[in-house]
């Protein structure tokens, strides 16, 4: 079992990446499905409100804090290379940094920004809404799996 700073970094990594995986899982399994059943004007307006509410200190602390924690864990692991758990720590860090945080920046955020520029009730918004739901949800599934995989890798590092 790992100990010292690795233990606490890893425990915090499990908590952070697991919490993010849970948020993403909720969106993939029921939030987006529910929003997709709404008329486009209502779905667009609701998702715009959700996206605005997401960029608040509580969620950002967990989402960005986990990214910082994963980066620190990766650097510390490369520098000190512990006898146990190094591979798991690096895999967990990579999964979160690239598959969750990075993917958010290159796949989900641009779609959110495109949606934010639309006015609910317009024909443009109605045409974009089903595309947005399909593409955003597809990438969110990947983020969910990556975040859960990161949490699992960190748990394995603890064993």
ABEGO torsion letter per residue (X at the ends): XBBEAAAAAAAAAAAAAAAAAAAAAAAAAAAAAAAAABBAAAAAAAAAAAAAAABBAAAAAAAAAAAAAAAAAAAAAAAAGBABGAAAAAAAAAAAAAAAAAAAAAAAAAAAAAAAABBBGBAAAAAAAAAAAAAAAAAAAAAAAAAAAAAAAAAAAAX
